[in-house]
Amino acid sequence: MTTKELQPLNAIKNALALTVNLVAAIVFVSVTTVDWYVAGIVAAGSTLGGLLGSRYGRSLSPTALRGAIVAVGLLAMADLIARSW
């Protein structure tokens, strides 16, 4: 548990995720052939989602932000489980 506010912690988490994903992308591009059309669509969607998420994440109360994070996590988990069956 932490006493820090959720919004700055979420921003740090997003910055760390960006760093990890950039390193992974560099490694991936260096070892395989990339479909740049698909990569561009994923990049555009990720950028748009990050911009919208940061805009609305800052305006939500900590409780609402926590609820949104849990809801997205549960939906992603359910989707992964459903696809594995």
C-alpha positions in Angstrom: 0.0 0.0 0.0 1.2 3.5 -0.7 0.2 7.0 0.5 0.9 8.6 -2.9 -2.0 9.7 -5.1 -3.1 7.3 -7.9 -2.8 9.7 -10.8 1.0 10.3 -10.5 1.6 6.6 -9.9 -0.5 5.8 -13.0 1.7 8.2 -15.0 4.9 6.6 -13.8 3.4 3.2 -14.7 2.6 4.4 -18.2 6.1 5.8 -18.7 7.7 2.5 -17.6 5.4 0.6 -19.9 6.4 2.9 -22.8 10.1 2.2 -22.1 9.6 -1.6 -21.9 7.5 -1.5 -25.1 10.1 0.6 -27.0 12.8 -1.9 -26.1 10.7 -4.8 -27.1 9.8 -3.1 -30.4 13.5 -2.4 -31.2 14.4 -6.1 -30.5 11.4 -7.3 -32.5 12.2 -5.1 -35.5 15.8 -6.2 -35.5 15.1 -10.0 -35.6 12.0 -10.4 -37.8 10.1 -9.0 -40.7 7.5 -6.4 -39.7 4.1 -5.7 -41.4 4.4 -2.0 -41.1 0.8 -1.4 -42.1 -0.4 -3.4 -39.1 2.3 -1.9 -36.9 1.1 1.5 -37.8 -2.5 0.7 -36.9 -1.4 -0.7 -33.5 0.8 2.4 -32.9 -2.0 4.8 -33.8 -4.5 3.0 -31.6 -2.0 2.9 -28.7 -1.2 6.6 -29.1 -4.8 7.6 -29.2 -5.6 5.3 -26.2 -2.7 6.8 -24.3 -3.8 10.4 -25.0 -7.4 9.8 -24.2 -6.6 7.7 -21.1 -4.3 10.4 -19.7 -6.8 13.1 -20.4 -9.7 11.4 -18.7 -7.5 9.6 -16.0 -6.4 12.9 -14.6 -10.0 14.2 -14.3 -11.3 11.1 -12.5 -11.4 10.7 -8.8 -8.9 8.2 -7.4 -11.8 5.8 -6.6 -13.2 6.1 -10.2 -9.8 5.7 -11.7 -9.1 2.6 -9.6 -12.5 1.2 -10.6 -11.7 1.8 -14.3 -8.3 0.1 -14.0 -9.8 -2.9 -12.3 -12.6 -3.1 -14.9 -10.2 -3.0 -17.8 -8.0 -5.6 -16.2 -10.9 -7.9 -15.6 -12.1 -7.5 -19.2 -8.7 -8.2 -20.5 -8.4 -11.3 -18.3 -11.8 -12.6 -19.4 -10.9 -12.0 -23.1 -7.7 -13.9 -22.7 -9.4 -16.8 -20.9 -12.2 -16.9 -23.5 -9.6 -17.0 -26.4 -7.7 -19.8 -24.8 -10.7 -22.2 -24.8 
